[in-house]
Amino acid sequence: MEQKQKSILVKDIEKLLSRYLGNKDAYEFSVELENTKPSDKREFNRQSDKDAEQINFRISDGSGEREFIQSIISFAENRISDEYLLKLMLDLCHLMIFNGELSFASELGEDIISKIAGNKDHYSLEGDAYLALAKISWSQAYWEQSIKYVQKSYEIFRTRQDLHGYAKCENLLGSIFGEQGDVLEAHEHFKKGLQYLTDIDDVLLRSMFEINLGILFNMQGEYAKSMWNFKNALNKCIQLKDTRRIARVRHNLGMLYTKIKDYQAATEEFDKSISISLEYGYLSNCAIGYIGKAYIYTKLNSTDLAEAFADKALEIAYKINDTLSIADIYKIKGMIQSNLMNYELSEELFENSIRLNEDFENKINIAESKLELSDVFEKTDRSDQAEDLRNSAIGYYNLIKAKSYIDGLLEAQSN
């Protein structure tokens, strides 16, 4: 295992061990960790600027993480109860999802379900394991499979009329539909989930709803509502010291500032998110953060940096099988080539982005790519085709009731 990657995992692992192991066992394993823990020396040059640090970050192949996590499970399984072991495995599964090790995360989730084998005493853990599998499928745009896993989880929670479980299912269903661009359907699921959560004290889950609602409002151009939700979520995540979601909220604040064209504030939020994500190895956050910075550098005509961040994002996206991010990167590469007046290549990249998004039914990304392609058509004297693409995109934004965003598009079009 690469030493730096082990150092990254140790930070989260030590927290988990202190939660599930007794003092004696936690100390024993921490000694083993200490004996193998590397120094703080990083792969990149600490004297370089943030951009260089981020671009030069080396991605693990994942083999070391698998071996390390398996050793933790082996150490713990004869020292803690079956319930605690299953909870530890579920936490490790979620950690691997954030670290981009989706195949291994899936194996852990399936192993939890196999160990439970329908034991009703562990119904909640079984429901959560199916939700973890749903999240893995969702992150790879396998929508139907993801929904099937959520439905299976719903069935399990229904056996005990578990409103908390229902809320978790609705939150993930909202995320699935939101990711596809079905904003109104997503809103309905989040509304239903929050109703289930009315009398339940779960600060973390409430923060997740707020993050997701903030994303939807940003898509609709409701920026004040989006900011309110993100700020509330950030306060909760800081209170909980939840580094994973602090990084995610920071990223989404960056997306919000990008939409309102405050690129300096957006870059600051992306940098905060990426710094946390690099420190803890949250590859999924890194991929979307790099895409965010590539987009900004494209808008600022910093071609070299835009290409570098897009290429790094593509490397990570292929590693974690994030097809939607790959489609987004094609869009950004199309924007770069358009800036360079390489219109034929730009058109090809936008069409690749649209095709991939159509394959995975991502409506909002289709609309965004069509708008960018319409700009290329305008620059190459194909106004009729450009207008068709714009009208198609505006049609989508009408469907999701993004009135203020549409007004901005029409105003830009008239100038």
Phi, psi and omega per residue, in radians:
M1 nan 2.342 3.106
E2 -1.056 2.398 -3.059
Q3 -1.056 -0.706 -3.119
K4 -1.112 -0.715 -3.125
Q5 -1.146 -0.642 3.091
K6 -1.130 -0.719 3.110
S7 -1.030 -0.691 3.119
I8 -1.079 -0.843 -3.099
L9 -1.184 -0.589 -3.081
V10 -0.966 -0.672 -3.072
K11 -1.039 -0.788 3.123
D12 -1.354 -0.623 -3.106
I13 -1.106 -0.740 -3.125
E14 -1.064 -0.639 3.082
K15 -1.107 -0.764 -3.113
L16 -1.148 -0.747 -3.115
L17 -1.092 -0.704 -3.140
S18 -1.145 -0.419 -3.139
R19 -1.400 -0.621 -2.981
Y20 -1.876 -0.451 -3.097
L21 -1.714 2.665 3.016
G22 -1.207 2.945 -3.065
N23 -0.998 -0.758 -3.100
K24 -1.117 -0.860 -3.115
D25 -1.197 -0.678 3.114
A26 -1.083 -0.708 3.118
Y27 -1.138 -0.749 -3.124
E28 -1.047 -0.779 -3.128
F29 -1.274 -0.582 3.125
S30 -1.123 -0.549 3.070
V31 -1.124 -0.746 3.103
E32 -1.092 -0.712 3.097
L33 -1.094 -0.736 -3.099
E34 -1.106 -0.620 -3.124
N35 -1.201 -0.409 -3.117
T36 -1.941 -0.014 -3.092
K37 -1.262 2.283 -3.128
P38 -1.378 3.011 3.023
S39 -1.255 3.059 -3.113
D40 -1.457 0.095 -3.124
K41 -1.119 2.254 -3.092
R42 -1.700 2.888 3.136
E43 -1.229 -0.509 -3.083
F44 -1.703 2.940 -3.140
N45 -1.376 2.028 -3.092
R46 -1.110 -0.351 -3.124
Q47 -1.432 -0.171 -3.125
S48 -1.367 2.904 -3.136
D49 -1.355 3.038 -3.057
K50 -1.055 -0.703 -3.128
D51 -1.037 -0.815 -3.126
A52 -1.111 -0.720 3.118
E53 -1.044 -0.781 -3.090
Q54 -1.190 -0.750 -3.092
I55 -1.200 -0.606 -3.065
N56 -1.517 0.042 3.135
F57 -1.083 2.290 -3.120
R58 -1.616 2.340 -3.078
I59 -1.657 2.282 3.112
S60 -1.249 2.687 3.067
D61 -1.454 -0.108 3.052
G62 1.637 -0.283 -3.082
S63 -1.150 -0.663 -3.130
G64 -1.181 -0.691 3.128
E65 -1.063 -0.754 -3.137
R66 -1.036 -0.835 -3.128
E67 -1.089 -0.720 -3.106
F68 -1.134 -0.815 -3.121
I69 -1.155 -0.691 3.123
Q70 -1.087 -0.636 3.131
S71 -1.170 -0.594 3.102
I72 -1.164 -0.781 3.140
I73 -1.110 -0.748 3.122
S74 -1.083 -0.707 3.131
F75 -1.125 -0.680 -2.994
A76 -1.475 -0.485 -2.896
E77 -1.108 -0.461 3.109
N78 -1.740 0.134 -3.078
R79 -2.024 -0.269 -3.112
I80 -2.280 2.891 -3.118
S81 -1.173 2.862 3.113
D82 -1.025 -0.723 -3.125
E83 -1.116 -0.779 3.127
Y84 -1.146 -0.632 3.112
L85 -1.111 -0.768 3.128
L86 -1.109 -0.698 3.104
K87 -1.138 -0.709 3.095
L88 -1.088 -0.780 3.128
M89 -1.087 -0.667 3.126
L90 -1.149 -0.741 3.088
D91 -1.096 -0.691 3.104
L92 -1.157 -0.628 3.072
C93 -1.054 -0.816 3.120
H94 -1.132 -0.654 3.108
L95 -1.084 -0.717 3.136
M96 -1.193 -0.534 3.063
I97 -1.108 -0.838 3.126
F98 -1.117 -0.573 -3.141
N99 -1.421 -0.007 3.072
G100 1.423 0.171 3.120
E101 -1.623 1.249 -2.950
L102 -1.257 -0.628 3.116
S103 -1.100 -0.792 3.132
F104 -1.191 -0.689 3.092
A105 -1.035 -0.727 3.116
S106 -1.098 -0.719 3.105
E107 -1.079 -0.723 3.124
L108 -1.114 -0.770 3.117
G109 -1.063 -0.783 3.135
E110 -1.169 -0.599 3.114
D111 -1.161 -0.679 3.084
I112 -1.050 -0.827 -3.124
I113 -1.089 -0.715 3.118
S114 -1.107 -0.736 3.141
K115 -1.167 -0.635 3.131
I116 -1.218 -0.718 3.051
A117 0.856 0.757 3.086
G118 1.359 0.144 3.111
N119 -1.107 2.002 -3.042
K120 -1.148 -0.351 3.115
D121 -1.159 -0.396 -3.109
H122 -1.989 0.497 -3.041
Y123 -1.011 -0.695 -3.094
S124 -1.124 -0.718 3.112
L125 -1.162 -0.639 3.095
E126 -1.139 -0.753 3.087
G127 -1.072 -0.721 3.120
D128 -1.180 -0.586 3.114
A129 -1.150 -0.699 3.081
Y130 -1.153 -0.619 3.077
L131 -1.147 -0.621 3.080
A132 -1.108 -0.748 3.091
L133 -1.114 -0.648 3.093
A134 -1.100 -0.701 3.140
K135 -1.153 -0.656 3.110
I136 -1.106 -0.780 3.114
S137 -1.144 -0.730 3.119
W138 -1.033 -0.735 -3.080
S139 -1.178 -0.300 3.114
Q140 -1.871 0.182 3.100
A141 1.156 0.485 3.018
Y142 -1.594 1.350 -2.943
W143 -1.103 -0.842 -3.081
E144 -1.084 -0.763 3.126
Q145 -1.118 -0.708 3.133
S146 -1.072 -0.801 -3.139
I147 -1.117 -0.662 3.103
K148 -1.068 -0.717 3.106
Y149 -1.140 -0.708 3.111
V150 -1.112 -0.721 3.116
Q151 -1.084 -0.681 3.090
K152 -1.107 -0.734 3.100
S153 -1.094 -0.746 3.117
Y154 -1.006 -0.771 3.136
E155 -1.025 -0.712 -3.127
I156 -1.172 -0.799 -3.136
F157 -1.171 -0.496 -3.119
R158 -1.168 -0.448 3.139
T159 -1.116 -0.380 3.130
R160 -2.090 0.197 -3.095
Q161 0.866 0.837 -3.037
D162 -1.482 1.697 -3.097
L163 -1.125 -0.598 3.096
H164 -1.085 -0.755 3.088
G165 -1.111 -0.724 3.094
Y166 -1.009 -0.765 -3.113
A167 -1.057 -0.723 3.124
K168 -1.127 -0.679 3.117
C169 -1.135 -0.777 -3.125
E170 -1.138 -0.619 3.106
N171 -1.087 -0.736 -3.129
L172 -1.276 -0.667 3.072
L173 -1.058 -0.724 3.082
G174 -1.068 -0.678 3.115
S175 -1.133 -0.702 -3.135
I176 -1.094 -0.871 -3.124
F177 -1.211 -0.625 3.090
G178 -1.105 -0.707 3.133
E179 -1.116 -0.518 3.107
Q180 -1.437 -0.147 -3.124
G181 1.614 0.104 3.068
D182 -1.483 1.298 -2.953
V183 -1.125 -0.754 -3.092
L184 -1.174 -0.693 3.073
E185 -1.110 -0.709 3.118
A186 -1.083 -0.761 3.124
H187 -0.997 -0.719 -3.124
E188 -1.086 -0.718 3.128
H189 -1.179 -0.716 3.122
F190 -1.155 -0.688 3.094
K191 -1.063 -0.796 3.137
K192 -1.119 -0.742 -3.136
G193 -1.091 -0.732 3.131
L194 -1.160 -0.544 3.058
Q195 -1.128 -0.720 3.088
Y196 -1.108 -0.500 -3.022
L197 -1.557 0.016 -2.997
T198 -0.869 -0.866 -3.051
D199 -1.810 0.354 -3.095
I200 -2.009 2.293 -3.112
D201 -1.647 1.620 3.108
D202 -2.405 1.607 -3.062
V203 -1.085 -0.715 -3.108
L204 -1.091 -0.835 -3.122
L205 -1.132 -0.656 3.084
R206 -1.087 -0.678 3.117
S207 -1.125 -0.612 3.124
M208 -1.168 -0.702 3.053
F209 -1.069 -0.753 -3.121
E210 -1.133 -0.686 3.075
I211 -1.051 -0.824 -3.080
N212 -1.191 -0.673 3.068
L213 -1.149 -0.663 3.086
G214 -1.040 -0.694 3.112
I215 -1.108 -0.784 -3.137
L216 -1.100 -0.794 -3.133
F217 -1.112 -0.600 3.079
N218 -1.132 -0.721 3.098
M219 -1.075 -0.587 -3.105
Q220 -1.523 -0.053 -3.113
G221 1.391 0.267 3.097
E222 -1.615 1.307 -2.910
Y223 -1.236 -0.608 3.122
A224 -1.138 -0.756 3.105
K225 -1.145 -0.676 3.108
S226 -1.077 -0.828 -3.135
M227 -1.070 -0.755 -3.135
W228 -1.007 -0.801 -3.129
N229 -1.175 -0.750 -3.141
F230 -1.117 -0.744 -3.121
K231 -1.148 -0.728 3.086
N232 -1.078 -0.773 3.133
A233 -1.104 -0.728 -3.127
L234 -1.084 -0.742 3.119
N235 -1.064 -0.726 3.131
K236 -1.149 -0.758 -3.108
C237 -1.164 -0.651 3.076
I238 -1.140 -0.732 3.101
Q239 -1.026 -0.697 -3.117
L240 -1.468 -0.121 -3.063
K241 0.973 0.698 -3.113
D242 -1.608 1.611 -3.044
T243 -1.107 -0.588 -3.112
R244 -1.063 -0.821 -3.063
R245 -1.466 -0.420 2.980
I246 -1.040 -0.786 3.111
A247 -1.077 -0.704 -3.120
R248 -1.201 -0.717 3.110
V249 -1.135 -0.748 3.101
R250 -0.989 -0.742 3.115
H251 -1.054 -0.803 -3.092
N252 -1.202 -0.533 2.984
L253 -1.106 -0.662 3.063
G254 -1.068 -0.705 3.105
M255 -1.126 -0.694 3.119
L256 -1.116 -0.836 3.125
Y257 -1.108 -0.570 3.081
T258 -1.097 -0.756 -3.112
K259 -1.088 -0.612 -3.133
I260 -1.627 0.156 3.020
K261 1.136 0.511 2.981
D262 -1.661 1.397 -2.958
Y263 -1.225 -0.493 3.104
Q264 -1.178 -0.833 3.113
A265 -1.111 -0.672 3.132
A266 -1.092 -0.800 -3.139
T267 -1.069 -0.704 3.124
E268 -1.077 -0.731 3.136
E269 -1.216 -0.732 3.084
F270 -1.050 -0.734 3.139
D271 -1.101 -0.704 3.100
K272 -1.098 -0.756 3.126
S273 -1.123 -0.812 -3.108
I274 -1.149 -0.682 3.136
S275 -1.039 -0.806 3.088
I276 -1.103 -0.763 -3.061
S277 -1.168 -0.663 3.068
L278 -1.188 -0.685 -3.126
E279 -1.106 -0.642 -3.076
Y280 -1.853 -0.043 3.088
G281 1.370 0.511 -3.130
Y282 -1.466 1.487 -3.002
L283 -1.109 -0.637 -3.116
S284 -1.087 -0.678 3.064
N285 -1.157 -0.677 3.133
C286 -1.056 -0.777 -3.089
A287 -1.018 -0.887 -3.086
I288 -1.269 -0.515 3.078
G289 -1.154 -0.737 3.110
Y290 -1.131 -0.638 3.085
I291 -1.098 -0.751 3.117
G292 -1.033 -0.770 -3.139
K293 -1.237 -0.629 3.095
A294 -1.070 -0.722 3.127
Y295 -1.077 -0.811 -3.128
I296 -1.085 -0.791 -3.139
Y297 -1.144 -0.507 3.040
T298 -1.141 -0.769 3.130
K299 -1.150 -0.510 3.140
L300 -1.577 0.098 -3.136
N301 1.028 0.538 3.023
S302 -1.649 1.380 -2.930
T303 -1.071 -0.787 -3.085
D304 -1.062 -0.795 3.131
L305 -1.189 -0.681 3.112
A306 -1.043 -0.792 3.140
E307 -1.158 -0.706 -3.123
A308 -1.104 -0.790 -3.142
F309 -1.217 -0.651 3.102
A310 -1.120 -0.736 3.133
D311 -1.131 -0.709 3.125
K312 -1.185 -0.705 3.088
A313 -1.070 -0.696 -3.139
L314 -1.135 -0.700 3.101
E315 -1.020 -0.800 -3.133
I316 -1.208 -0.764 -3.095
A317 -1.047 -0.706 3.078
Y318 -1.132 -0.667 -3.117
K319 -1.108 -0.710 -3.083
I320 -1.751 0.167 3.089
N321 1.000 0.772 3.137
D322 -1.648 1.508 -3.016
T323 -1.153 -0.651 -3.132
L324 -1.151 -0.640 3.064
S325 -1.158 -0.658 3.090
I326 -1.041 -0.763 3.111
A327 -1.099 -0.685 3.118
D328 -1.126 -0.655 3.134
I329 -1.171 -0.676 3.055
Y330 -1.025 -0.702 3.125
K331 -1.072 -0.794 -3.116
I332 -1.158 -0.711 3.085
K333 -1.095 -0.595 3.047
G334 -1.120 -0.690 3.097
M335 -1.120 -0.712 3.128
I336 -1.064 -0.820 -3.120
Q337 -1.171 -0.565 3.069
S338 -1.135 -0.726 3.087
N339 -1.055 -0.576 -3.138
L340 -1.494 0.030 -3.127
M341 1.139 0.418 2.995
N342 -1.585 1.264 -2.915
Y343 -1.210 -0.584 3.136
E344 -1.126 -0.807 3.113
L345 -1.171 -0.683 3.113
S346 -1.035 -0.808 3.125
E347 -1.041 -0.748 -3.138
E348 -1.088 -0.722 -3.133
L349 -1.180 -0.718 3.095
F350 -1.111 -0.719 3.128
E351 -1.136 -0.633 3.059
N352 -1.112 -0.705 3.113
S353 -1.099 -0.797 3.135
I354 -1.087 -0.760 -3.123
R355 -1.068 -0.803 3.135
L356 -1.103 -0.748 3.133
N357 -1.163 -0.599 3.064
E358 -1.174 -0.677 3.106
D359 -1.038 -0.606 -3.095
F360 -1.893 0.275 2.973
E361 0.958 0.787 3.129
N362 -1.768 1.687 -2.950
K363 -1.190 -0.719 -3.069
I364 -1.211 -0.665 3.116
N365 -1.216 -0.556 3.041
I366 -1.070 -0.813 -3.130
A367 -1.085 -0.759 -3.128
E368 -1.102 -0.749 -3.141
S369 -1.185 -0.622 3.098
K370 -1.122 -0.665 3.102
L371 -1.122 -0.719 3.112
E372 -1.168 -0.702 3.127
L373 -1.168 -0.598 3.105
S374 -1.078 -0.578 3.109
D375 -1.142 -0.691 3.083
V376 -1.110 -0.736 3.133
F377 -1.105 -0.654 3.087
E378 -1.108 -0.744 -3.115
K379 -1.211 -0.341 -3.119
T380 -1.954 0.465 3.011
D381 1.030 0.751 3.051
R382 -2.162 1.106 -2.999
S383 -1.107 -0.658 -3.118
D384 -1.108 -0.777 3.116
Q385 -1.148 -0.649 3.112
A386 -1.086 -0.758 -3.133
E387 -1.135 -0.674 3.105
D388 -1.060 -0.751 -3.136
L389 -1.167 -0.722 3.123
R390 -1.109 -0.750 -3.140
N391 -1.114 -0.654 3.096
S392 -1.100 -0.777 3.134
A393 -1.140 -0.766 -3.140
I394 -1.108 -0.598 3.074
G395 -1.026 -0.721 3.096
Y396 -1.135 -0.808 -3.110
Y397 -1.130 -0.503 3.015
N398 -1.142 -0.701 -3.136
L399 -1.074 -0.617 -3.111
I400 -1.669 0.187 3.057
K401 1.045 0.754 3.135
A402 -1.660 1.098 -3.008
K403 -1.039 -0.831 -3.076
S404 -1.131 -0.588 3.123
Y405 -1.208 -0.728 3.108
I406 -1.087 -0.741 3.109
D407 -1.007 -0.699 3.114
G408 -1.122 -0.715 3.124
L409 -1.111 -0.789 -3.110
L410 -1.158 -0.637 3.109
E411 -1.142 -0.753 3.124
A412 -1.113 -0.643 -3.118
Q413 -1.163 -0.581 -3.100
S414 -1.394 -0.323 -3.114
N415 -1.425 nan nan
